[in-house]
Amino acid sequence: MRALFITLPFLFIGINSATADVLPIQANYVSTRAQEGIMSFDHFVEFNADARQSDTALQGWARQAIEKQLMFLIGSMRWHFSVPKGDHKITELRLAPKSAQGVTMIASYHYEGTVQIREDVPLPLRLVLPNNPYRFYWDGLVRDGFKISAPCTQKHYRWPSDLFYFWHPYAPACPWKRGEDYQEIQPEIVLKNNDETTYPEYDRLVDPATRTISMWILVGPASNKSMNPMTSPDINAQTFCEFREHFLRKGFSSRRWTSKEIRRKGNTLFAKLPWVEDFEKQGARSRILIHAFYGHTAVKDFSRAFYHFLEDGVENASMVVYAGHAGLGKTLAPSVAEKIGLLRMRPNRDRYQIYFFNGCSTYAYYTQPYFTRKASALDPEGTKNLDIITTGLATGEDFLGSSSLAAIDAVTDWADGGAAASYQEILKRAGGSNLLSVSGDEDNPSSPQKPFQTRD
């Protein structure tokens, strides 16, 4: 199976057969192959700073260094088929100079945050974190005359910005030394119980003004630069065509957007234009309108149009589905969208929505940023009007179509008069080994709701 990112080169699972405690509560989370848990540990980080600076300044530098160090948890935990959520809290912060000169500071801290772990992985985990995340990449380079190599990372992702995900401290030629450059830790993990059945709030997906369920489906190419999915050999172009043919078989009408419409909505004049096509159908319970996008999504492609279509989905659609590269946490980041798209992404806090971010390890990158933007005084966690489906591990490109359609069909079939499917049923239909899960469903119904009134 082709994958968006590389497969795991080595594992530490099985070093200790001890089991973790299980909390006697239901989790705010659904998955068919994984559990959530609360992970905690005490650790430290090194960073360069002048000890003569104010305590406020030093604490600011320390927290930045801690966050940079904790990014390496994503790479370290994937070796164990697990991933952090990114909702952690840092407490008990203490600072001290490493030496009398005070050039290098040591910040000790306590970490506590949510993690996702595949259900068959034994605990405890043995994780690895760099001592100094700013020097770590450079200390892993090997110089041979004028030739410089990076044996501690993956050949195709050997830049400093990629290191947190693609790092291999135990690679044979890697010069990093345990203790001197990195530490091994065994955190405490208390697992939650996630057996509860929950349902999407289907009737709330319907816009009461237009009696319409609207969707944005955004597909990014794997590698090919052609923006015509009908002729491109790209595997994700085939995924777009799979969506298209599926909707036509189900009786949707279609209309391709004109160049003028794309430029106006995408707020772009000069970029290579994406393919945008609408699919529409009047269902038994509501009208269904699907906007389908195929085009550049990678940050390096500076895809301004993509971010304007994403913004429209996040702010106005009932459901948003993204299928493509996760970009190591950059592609769908609201802050990145705002910078490249020159926009402000403000989800409608009063509207219930479902987002499905179908790429590699999206659970680690894109749950908290979107819940945070959806939060309000009446909904401080941002979950009452938002459910997010994510992946915990690398996702095969040939899996994007079928898994995305499992969620899309659940909504369109309901709109067309079908039975309500639970999130557990949806994830089982999606299948896969990439730890699909749902976050934010703790306030969803545990049984099918009263059917939405059908049209006359």
LUMDO-39347 format. One record per residue (C-alpha): x, y, z. Coordinates in steps of 0.02 Angstrom, whole numbers. Each point is the difference from the previous one (the first is absolute). Layout:
N
+--------+--------+--------+
|      x |      y |      z |
+--------+--------+--------+
|      X |      Y |      Z |
...
+--------+--------+--------+
//
This chain:
456
+--------+--------+--------+
|      x |      y |      z |
+--------+--------+--------+
|      0 |      0 |      0 |
|     67 |    171 |    -45 |
|      3 |    117 |    148 |
|      1 |    187 |     21 |
|    146 |    -17 |    119 |
|    128 |   -137 |     30 |
|    -40 |   -155 |    100 |
|     76 |    -30 |    171 |
|    184 |    -48 |     -4 |
|     14 |    -75 |    174 |
|   -107 |    -31 |    153 |
|     17 |     -2 |    188 |
|   -166 |    -82 |     38 |
|      8 |   -150 |    113 |
|    141 |     59 |    112 |
|   -115 |    -12 |    150 |
|   -160 |   -100 |     13 |
|    -73 |    106 |    140 |
|   -175 |     64 |    -32 |
|    -70 |    172 |     35 |
|   -144 |     49 |    110 |
|   -168 |     29 |    -85 |
|   -105 |    146 |     54 |
|   -178 |    -49 |     53 |
|    -75 |    134 |   -114 |
|    -53 |     12 |   -180 |
|    119 |     88 |   -117 |
|    -40 |    153 |   -103 |
|     61 |    -98 |   -149 |
|    -44 |   -145 |   -117 |
|    117 |   -120 |    -89 |
|    -10 |   -180 |    -57 |
|    184 |    -42 |     26 |
|     68 |    123 |    127 |
|    -24 |     73 |    172 |
|     32 |    171 |     70 |
|     94 |     25 |    161 |
|     77 |    134 |    109 |
|    190 |     -3 |    -10 |
|    110 |     86 |    130 |
|    185 |     11 |     35 |
|    134 |    112 |     77 |
|    141 |     54 |   -113 |
|    118 |    142 |    -47 |
|     59 |     96 |   -151 |
|    160 |     95 |    -36 |
|      7 |    165 |    -94 |
|    124 |    141 |    -22 |
|    -38 |    163 |     91 |
|     85 |    130 |    108 |
|    -39 |    -41 |    181 |
|      5 |    187 |     38 |
|   -164 |     28 |    -93 |
|   -159 |     29 |     99 |
|    -98 |   -148 |     67 |
|   -144 |     44 |   -116 |
|    113 |     -2 |   -153 |
|     84 |   -162 |     52 |
|   -167 |    -86 |     31 |
|    -59 |     54 |   -171 |
|    156 |    -74 |    -82 |
|    -20 |   -157 |    106 |
|   -180 |    -29 |    -55 |
|     49 |     22 |   -182 |
|    140 |   -128 |     22 |
|   -120 |   -122 |     86 |
|   -127 |     12 |   -141 |
|    137 |    -26 |   -130 |
|     62 |   -153 |     97 |
|   -176 |    -71 |     17 |
|    -24 |      2 |   -188 |
|    121 |   -148 |      0 |
|   -131 |   -101 |     93 |
|    -91 |    -20 |   -166 |
|    148 |    -88 |    -79 |
|     43 |    -98 |    157 |
|   -178 |    -60 |     34 |
|    -33 |    -56 |   -178 |
|    128 |   -138 |     28 |
|   -128 |    -69 |    124 |
|   -154 |     27 |   -110 |
|    -53 |    146 |    109 |
|    -10 |    189 |    -12 |
|    -23 |    151 |    114 |
|   -153 |    111 |    -19 |
|     86 |    165 |     32 |
|   -113 |     56 |    144 |
|    135 |    -17 |    132 |
|     28 |    110 |    152 |
|    172 |     46 |     66 |
|     17 |     31 |    187 |
|    135 |      2 |    135 |
|    119 |     99 |   -111 |
|    170 |     28 |     81 |
|    155 |     83 |    -74 |
|    185 |    -17 |     39 |
|    162 |     34 |    -94 |
|     89 |   -158 |    -60 |
|    170 |     73 |     45 |
|     74 |    148 |     90 |
|     14 |     95 |   -163 |
|   -189 |     -5 |    -18 |
|      1 |    -15 |   -190 |
|   -106 |   -158 |     -1 |
|   -156 |     -8 |    108 |
|    -93 |   -154 |     61 |
|   -189 |      9 |     18 |
|    -81 |   -143 |     96 |
|   -188 |    -25 |    -17 |
|   -150 |   -114 |     23 |
|    -98 |    -54 |   -155 |
|   -179 |    -62 |     -7 |
|   -100 |    -24 |   -160 |
|   -113 |   -113 |   -101 |
|     72 |   -136 |   -112 |
|    -70 |   -130 |   -119 |
|     69 |   -178 |      6 |
|    -39 |   -151 |   -106 |
|    -94 |   -122 |    110 |
|    125 |   -144 |    -16 |
|    156 |    100 |     47 |
|     69 |    -52 |    172 |
|     40 |    130 |    129 |
|    103 |     87 |     63 |
|     74 |     82 |   -154 |
|    183 |     46 |    -12 |
|     11 |    170 |    -83 |
|    148 |    104 |    -54 |
|     18 |    190 |     10 |
|    149 |    110 |    -50 |
|     90 |     96 |    137 |
|     21 |    159 |   -103 |
|   -125 |      7 |   -145 |
|     89 |    150 |    -77 |
|    168 |    -89 |    -17 |
|    -66 |   -175 |    -28 |
|     -3 |      3 |   -191 |
|    173 |     78 |    -16 |
|     77 |   -120 |    126 |
|    -65 |   -144 |   -108 |
|     93 |     52 |   -157 |
|    155 |    -97 |    -55 |
|    138 |     89 |    -94 |
|    120 |    -91 |   -115 |
|    110 |    130 |    -82 |
|   -116 |    112 |   -100 |
|   -142 |   -126 |      9 |
|   -134 |     16 |    134 |
|   -128 |   -136 |     32 |
|   -148 |    -15 |    119 |
|     -5 |   -183 |     52 |
|   -118 |     32 |    146 |
|   -148 |     41 |   -111 |
|    -90 |    -65 |   -155 |
|     85 |     26 |   -168 |
|   -143 |     92 |    -83 |
|    -47 |    105 |    154 |
|    169 |     56 |     64 |
|    -34 |    183 |     36 |
|     -6 |     75 |    176 |
|   -187 |     35 |    -12 |
|    -35 |   -185 |    -37 |
|    107 |    -72 |    138 |
|   -133 |    -11 |    137 |
|    -93 |   -133 |   -103 |
|    140 |    -85 |    -98 |
|    135 |    -27 |    130 |
|     90 |   -162 |     37 |
|    114 |     12 |    154 |
|     45 |   -184 |    -11 |
|     53 |      1 |   -183 |
|    172 |    -85 |    -17 |
|     96 |    153 |    -61 |
|    -91 |    128 |    109 |
|    123 |     90 |    116 |
|   -129 |     45 |    133 |
|     37 |    -75 |    170 |
|   -127 |    -47 |    132 |
|     15 |    115 |    150 |
|    108 |    126 |    -90 |
|   -119 |     41 |   -144 |
|   -164 |    -83 |     47 |
|    -89 |    -85 |    144 |
|   -113 |   -152 |     10 |
|   -155 |     18 |    109 |
|   -142 |   -115 |     53 |
|   -154 |    108 |     29 |
|   -151 |    -49 |    101 |
|   -155 |    -28 |   -108 |
|   -175 |    -19 |     71 |
|   -118 |    -68 |   -133 |
|   -180 |     52 |    -25 |
|   -146 |   -111 |    -44 |
|    -72 |     43 |   -172 |
|   -138 |   -129 |    -19 |
|   -147 |    121 |     -7 |
|   -102 |     10 |   -159 |
|    -23 |    176 |    -69 |
|    -86 |     70 |   -154 |
|     30 |    150 |   -110 |
|   -136 |    130 |     28 |
|    -67 |    -21 |   -176 |
|   -150 |    115 |     16 |
|    112 |    143 |     57 |
|    104 |    -15 |   -159 |
|   -151 |     65 |    -97 |
|     -1 |    188 |    -28 |
|   -177 |     45 |     57 |
|     -9 |    150 |   -117 |
|     35 |   -100 |   -159 |
|    -34 |   -177 |     63 |
|    169 |    -47 |    -73 |
|    148 |   -104 |     58 |
|    154 |     75 |    -81 |
|    174 |    -74 |    -13 |
|    172 |     49 |    -58 |
|    109 |   -147 |    -56 |
|    180 |     56 |    -26 |
|    124 |   -118 |    -84 |
|    184 |     40 |    -21 |
|    115 |    -89 |   -124 |
|    129 |   -122 |     65 |
|    136 |     60 |   -117 |
|    -58 |     39 |   -178 |
|    -21 |    184 |    -43 |
|   -144 |    -17 |   -122 |
|   -160 |     81 |     64 |
|   -114 |   -103 |   -113 |
|    -51 |   -156 |     96 |
|    -80 |    -73 |   -156 |
|    169 |    -18 |    -86 |
|    128 |      4 |    142 |
|     87 |   -165 |     44 |
|     14 |     56 |    182 |
|    -71 |   -127 |    122 |
|    -99 |    136 |     90 |
|    -74 |     56 |   -166 |
|    -67 |   -177 |     -9 |
|    -74 |     27 |    174 |
|    -88 |    157 |    -62 |
|    -67 |    -97 |   -150 |
|    -58 |   -137 |    120 |
|   -101 |    131 |     94 |
|    -69 |     71 |   -161 |
|    -56 |   -166 |    -72 |
|    -75 |    -51 |    167 |
|   -109 |    157 |     10 |
|    -58 |    -18 |   -180 |
|    -49 |   -181 |     30 |
|   -103 |     57 |    149 |
|   -101 |    119 |   -107 |
|     88 |    165 |     32 |
|      4 |    130 |   -139 |
|    167 |     85 |    -32 |
|     64 |    168 |    -59 |
|    181 |     54 |    -20 |
|     45 |    174 |     59 |
|     58 |    128 |   -129 |
|    172 |     80 |     10 |
|    -83 |    164 |     48 |
|    -93 |    -81 |    145 |
|    158 |    -85 |     63 |
|    102 |    160 |     -9 |
|   -133 |    100 |     90 |
|    -28 |   -127 |    140 |
|    182 |    -51 |     11 |
|     59 |    180 |      3 |
|    138 |    -34 |   -125 |
|     45 |     69 |   -171 |
|    162 |    -83 |    -53 |
|     11 |   -172 |     79 |
|    -33 |   -160 |    -95 |
|   -185 |    -26 |     29 |
|    -68 |   -151 |     93 |
|   -143 |   -109 |    -61 |
|   -162 |     39 |     93 |
|   -162 |    -93 |    -31 |
|   -170 |      3 |     86 |
|   -109 |   -152 |     30 |
|   -181 |     27 |     48 |
|   -147 |   -108 |     46 |
|   -169 |     23 |     85 |
|    -10 |   -131 |    136 |
|   -152 |    -59 |     97 |
|     52 |     99 |    154 |
|    100 |    142 |    -73 |
|     86 |     68 |   -154 |
|    183 |    -54 |    -15 |
|    130 |    116 |    -77 |
|    180 |    -60 |    -15 |
|    142 |    113 |    -58 |
|    148 |   -107 |    -56 |
|    175 |     76 |    -20 |
|    155 |    -76 |    -79 |
|    157 |    105 |      0 |
|    158 |     54 |     88 |
|    -10 |    -10 |    189 |
|    183 |     -7 |     52 |
|     73 |    150 |     89 |
|    147 |      1 |   -120 |
|   -121 |     26 |   -145 |
|    -67 |    158 |     83 |
|   -177 |    -54 |    -39 |
|    -99 |    155 |     38 |
|   -155 |    -68 |    -86 |
|     -1 |   -158 |    106 |
|      0 |    100 |    160 |
|   -146 |    107 |    -55 |
|   -102 |   -154 |    -41 |
|     51 |    -78 |    167 |
|    -51 |    160 |     87 |
|   -171 |     -6 |    -83 |
|    -24 |   -180 |     57 |
|     55 |     32 |    179 |
|   -110 |    154 |     14 |
|   -155 |    -52 |    -97 |
|    -12 |   -186 |    -42 |
|    -86 |   -138 |     96 |
|    148 |   -116 |    -30 |
|    180 |     22 |    -59 |
|    102 |   -148 |    -65 |
|    185 |     18 |    -41 |
|     95 |   -142 |    -86 |
|    185 |     23 |    -31 |
|    168 |     37 |     81 |
|     -7 |     65 |    178 |
|    159 |     99 |    -28 |
|     74 |    -42 |    171 |
|   -127 |    112 |     83 |
|      8 |    145 |   -123 |
|   -124 |    -34 |   -141 |
|   -162 |     23 |     99 |
|     64 |    109 |    142 |
|   -116 |    151 |     16 |
|    149 |    116 |     30 |
|     82 |    -59 |   -161 |
|   -164 |     20 |    -96 |
|    -15 |    178 |     61 |
|    179 |     44 |    -46 |
|     -1 |    -75 |   -175 |
|   -181 |     37 |    -42 |
|      3 |    175 |     74 |
|   -161 |    -38 |     92 |
|    -73 |    -22 |    173 |
|    -71 |   -174 |     35 |
|   -148 |     18 |    118 |
|   -112 |   -153 |     14 |
|   -184 |     30 |     37 |
|     -7 |    -39 |    186 |
|   -190 |    -19 |     -4 |
|     -2 |   -131 |   -138 |
|     28 |   -186 |     24 |
|    129 |    -72 |   -120 |
|    103 |   -156 |    -36 |
|    180 |     11 |    -62 |
|     93 |   -152 |    -68 |
|    187 |     30 |    -19 |
|     59 |   -153 |    -96 |
|    189 |      7 |    -11 |
|    147 |    -59 |    105 |
|    -12 |     19 |    190 |
|   -129 |    139 |     -7 |
|    -54 |    -40 |    179 |
|    164 |     77 |     60 |
|    -11 |    157 |   -106 |
|   -178 |     54 |    -32 |
|   -117 |    -39 |    144 |
|     45 |    133 |    127 |
|     24 |    147 |   -122 |
|   -176 |    -21 |    -70 |
|    -85 |    -36 |    167 |
|     84 |    156 |     68 |
|    -70 |    106 |   -141 |
|   -173 |    -75 |     23 |
|      1 |     33 |    189 |
|   -110 |    132 |     80 |
|    -55 |     57 |    172 |
|   -143 |   -126 |     -6 |
|    111 |   -136 |    -74 |
|    177 |     22 |     69 |
|     62 |   -166 |    -72 |
|    -71 |     35 |   -174 |
|    -79 |   -173 |    -13 |
|   -187 |     37 |      8 |
|     -6 |     54 |   -181 |
|    147 |    -96 |    -73 |
|     52 |   -182 |    -22 |
|    169 |    -36 |    -80 |
|     49 |   -165 |    -82 |
|    188 |    -23 |     -8 |
|    137 |   -128 |    -29 |
|    132 |    -48 |    128 |
|    130 |    -76 |   -116 |
|     63 |      7 |   -179 |
|   -141 |    -18 |   -127 |
|     15 |    -93 |   -164 |
|    -48 |    103 |   -152 |
|    -99 |   -147 |    -69 |
|   -105 |      4 |    160 |
|    -56 |    182 |    -11 |
|   -149 |    -28 |   -115 |
|    -87 |   -144 |     87 |
|     27 |     67 |    176 |
|    -61 |    174 |    -45 |
|   -154 |    -70 |    -86 |
|    -47 |    -98 |    156 |
|    -29 |    165 |     91 |
|    -70 |     93 |   -150 |
|   -125 |   -138 |    -39 |
|    -60 |     -6 |    180 |
|    -55 |    181 |    -17 |
|    -67 |     -4 |   -178 |
|    -93 |   -164 |     28 |
|    -84 |     73 |    154 |
|    -47 |    156 |    -99 |
|    -76 |   -114 |   -132 |
|   -110 |    -88 |    129 |
|    118 |   -136 |     61 |
|     31 |    -58 |    179 |
|    117 |     96 |    114 |
|    170 |    -85 |     16 |
|     98 |     16 |    163 |
|    179 |     58 |      0 |
|     54 |   -177 |     45 |
|    -89 |    -66 |   -155 |
|     78 |    135 |   -108 |
|    177 |    -40 |     59 |
|    -28 |   -187 |    -25 |
|    -55 |     33 |   -179 |
|    152 |    109 |    -26 |
|    118 |   -138 |     60 |
|    187 |     24 |    -10 |
|    142 |    -11 |    125 |
|     37 |    186 |     17 |
|    -99 |     23 |    163 |
|   -151 |     95 |    -63 |
|    -90 |     83 |    144 |
|   -131 |    130 |     43 |
|     32 |    141 |    124 |
|   -129 |    120 |     69 |
|   -145 |   -122 |      6 |
|    -19 |      0 |    189 |
|   -154 |    109 |    -14 |
|    -77 |   -100 |   -144 |
|   -153 |   -114 |     19 |
|     30 |   -183 |     45 |
|   -149 |    -59 |   -104 |
|    -75 |     52 |   -167 |
|    -92 |    164 |     11 |
|   -180 |     30 |    -50 |
|      0 |      7 |   -190 |
|      6 |    171 |    -78 |
|   -167 |     46 |    -77 |
|     -3 |    -56 |   -182 |
|    -46 |    117 |   -139 |
|   -178 |      2 |    -66 |
+--------+--------+--------+
//
